[in-house]
Amino acid sequence: MNVHIFDSQYKNHLVKTLYSKELKTQHFRKILEKMNLYHCNTQSINGIQLILNSIQSPANFDHSNNIYSDDLLIEICLILEEMLNNKNFKIPQITTELGKFKEEDFYKMLEEQMYDMFATGQCPQGRSTRLKQLYEYMIELKKLYETPRLLILNHVKEQKILDLIYEFL
């Protein structure tokens, strides 16, 4: 995928440099440890290492979208940490069950994005575009977390409607 088709499409207004290089380094090293634990491929691990080695440098700055990839990655880390620390965080599954967020699922998604970035686009735009996709996904999960009662009610309503339809048939 040519990530340059997204140049200037995503004008960043939300993610800013708020966290220190030390904090980012600490979190990114934790990611590398977990990626090794979950046996992520070498290219994906190298992708995170590229970002870690370039914190707040031009190699991480996507000038066309005005964002550092390390700023996106730290935001992703902090959302993940919040979800993992909250034992009640649940997301609706496609089935009728409510499922718990799994750390392994996150690392599979991160592995895929970093593999693509490392293989096809290590430029600043390639780094930020891949992370932006994961960041947006994590933001959506966080929204689900922030409104769990509404989701559960909607889920229950949908199930009752399905039950009624099956009874009628």
C-alpha positions as CSV (number, residue, x, y, z in Angstrom):
1,M,0.0,0.0,0.0
2,N,1.3,3.4,-0.9
3,V,0.8,5.4,2.3
4,H,1.6,8.7,0.6
5,I,-2.0,8.8,-0.8
6,F,-2.9,9.8,2.8
7,D,-0.4,12.7,2.9
8,S,-2.2,15.8,4.2
9,Q,-5.4,13.8,4.6
10,Y,-5.0,13.5,8.3
11,K,-4.3,16.9,9.7
12,N,-3.6,16.1,13.3
13,H,-5.3,18.2,15.9
14,L,-5.5,15.9,18.9
15,V,-2.3,14.1,19.4
16,K,0.5,16.3,20.6
17,T,3.9,15.9,22.2
18,L,2.8,15.7,25.8
19,Y,5.1,13.0,27.2
20,S,8.8,12.9,27.9
21,K,11.3,10.9,25.9
22,E,12.0,8.9,29.0
23,L,8.3,7.9,29.5
24,K,8.1,7.0,25.8
25,T,11.2,4.9,26.0
26,Q,10.0,3.0,29.0
27,H,6.6,2.2,27.4
28,F,8.1,1.3,24.0
29,R,10.6,-1.1,25.7
30,K,7.6,-2.8,27.4
31,I,6.0,-3.2,24.0
32,L,9.2,-4.8,22.7
33,E,9.2,-7.2,25.7
34,K,5.6,-8.2,25.1
35,M,6.1,-8.6,21.3
36,N,8.9,-11.0,22.1
37,L,6.7,-12.8,24.6
38,Y,3.9,-13.2,22.0
39,H,6.5,-14.3,19.4
40,C,5.8,-11.4,17.0
41,N,7.9,-11.5,13.9
42,T,11.3,-9.8,13.7
43,Q,10.2,-7.1,11.1
44,S,7.4,-6.0,13.5
45,I,9.8,-5.8,16.4
46,N,12.2,-3.9,14.2
47,G,9.4,-1.4,13.3
48,I,8.9,-0.5,17.0
49,Q,12.7,-0.3,17.4
50,L,12.9,2.2,14.6
51,I,10.3,4.4,16.3
52,L,12.0,4.0,19.7
53,N,15.4,4.9,18.2
54,S,14.0,8.1,16.6
55,I,11.8,9.6,19.4
56,Q,11.1,13.3,18.5
57,S,13.5,13.2,15.6
58,P,12.7,14.0,11.9
59,A,12.6,10.3,11.1
60,N,9.4,10.1,13.2
61,F,7.9,13.4,12.1
62,D,5.2,13.2,9.4
63,H,5.3,16.8,8.2
64,S,2.4,16.3,5.8
65,N,0.1,15.4,8.7
66,N,1.9,17.3,11.4
67,I,2.4,14.4,13.8
68,Y,5.2,12.4,15.3
69,S,4.8,8.6,15.2
70,D,6.2,8.3,18.7
71,D,3.3,10.6,19.9
72,L,0.8,8.2,18.4
73,L,2.5,5.2,19.8
74,I,2.6,6.5,23.4
75,E,-1.1,7.4,23.1
76,I,-1.8,3.8,22.0
77,C,0.3,2.5,24.9
78,L,-1.6,4.6,27.4
79,I,-5.0,3.5,26.1
80,L,-3.9,-0.1,26.2
81,E,-2.6,0.3,29.8
82,E,-5.9,1.8,30.8
83,M,-7.9,-1.1,29.3
84,L,-5.7,-3.8,30.8
85,N,-5.7,-2.2,34.3
86,N,-9.5,-2.1,34.3
87,K,-10.8,-5.7,35.0
88,N,-14.3,-4.7,34.0
89,F,-13.4,-3.5,30.5
90,K,-15.4,-5.6,28.0
91,I,-16.2,-5.2,24.4
92,P,-19.2,-6.7,22.5
93,Q,-18.4,-9.6,20.3
94,I,-20.1,-10.4,17.0
95,T,-21.8,-13.3,18.9
96,T,-24.2,-12.8,21.7
97,E,-21.5,-13.1,24.3
98,L,-19.7,-10.2,25.8
99,G,-15.9,-10.8,25.6
100,K,-13.0,-9.5,27.6
101,F,-10.4,-7.4,25.8
102,K,-7.3,-9.6,25.3
103,E,-3.8,-8.2,25.3
104,E,-2.8,-10.9,22.7
105,D,-5.3,-9.4,20.2
106,F,-3.7,-6.0,20.6
107,Y,-0.2,-7.4,19.9
108,K,-1.4,-9.2,16.8
109,M,-2.8,-6.0,15.4
110,L,0.3,-4.1,16.3
111,E,2.4,-6.9,14.7
112,E,0.5,-6.6,11.5
113,Q,0.8,-2.8,11.3
114,M,4.5,-2.8,12.2
115,Y,5.2,-5.6,9.7
116,D,3.5,-3.6,6.9
117,M,5.4,-0.4,8.0
118,F,8.7,-2.1,8.1
119,A,8.2,-3.9,4.8
120,T,6.6,-1.2,2.7
121,G,7.1,2.2,4.3
122,Q,9.6,3.2,6.9
123,C,9.4,6.8,6.0
124,P,7.7,9.2,8.5
125,Q,4.4,9.0,6.7
126,G,4.5,5.2,6.6
127,R,5.2,5.1,10.4
128,S,2.4,7.5,11.3
129,T,-0.2,6.1,8.8
130,R,0.2,2.6,10.2
131,L,0.0,3.8,13.8
132,K,-2.9,6.1,13.0
133,Q,-5.0,3.1,12.0
134,L,-4.3,1.3,15.3
135,Y,-4.8,4.6,17.3
136,E,-8.2,5.1,15.8
137,Y,-9.2,1.5,16.6
138,M,-8.0,2.0,20.2
139,I,-10.0,5.2,20.5
140,E,-13.1,3.4,19.3
141,L,-12.5,0.7,21.9
142,K,-12.1,3.3,24.6
143,K,-15.4,4.9,23.5
144,L,-17.0,1.5,24.1
145,Y,-15.4,1.4,27.5
146,E,-16.8,4.8,28.3
147,T,-20.4,3.8,27.5
148,P,-20.7,0.2,28.5
149,R,-24.2,0.4,29.9
150,L,-25.6,1.7,26.7
151,L,-23.9,-1.0,24.7
152,I,-25.1,-3.7,27.0
153,L,-28.7,-2.4,26.8
154,N,-28.5,-2.2,23.0
155,H,-27.0,-5.7,22.9
156,V,-29.8,-7.0,25.1
157,K,-32.5,-5.3,22.9
158,E,-31.0,-6.8,19.8
159,Q,-31.0,-10.2,21.3
160,K,-34.6,-9.9,22.4
161,I,-35.6,-8.8,18.9
162,L,-33.8,-11.8,17.4
163,D,-35.5,-14.1,19.9
164,L,-38.9,-12.7,18.9
165,I,-38.2,-13.1,15.3
166,Y,-37.2,-16.8,15.8
167,E,-40.3,-17.4,17.9
168,F,-42.4,-16.0,15.1
169,L,-40.7,-18.2,12.5
